[in-house]
């Protein structure tokens, strides 16, 4: 997903409501989410769509703090 970009005159004034950079999530040995980047601005509507088992629920559970993202060193 592309990072949110704003016109130059707004870039210094709009702070993303949610910013995710390089998110990785594992279930055991399975790498479920790889290097997820996304920004959501206040008031922006977002819809997650995709086939079964692609990580939509895993992403939402990680955002809510129900799952821990991987710490990559």
Secondary structure, DSSP 8 states (H G I E B T S, - for coil): -------HHHHTT---SEEEEEEEEEETTEEEEEEEEEEE-TT--------TTSSHHHHHHHHTTSS------
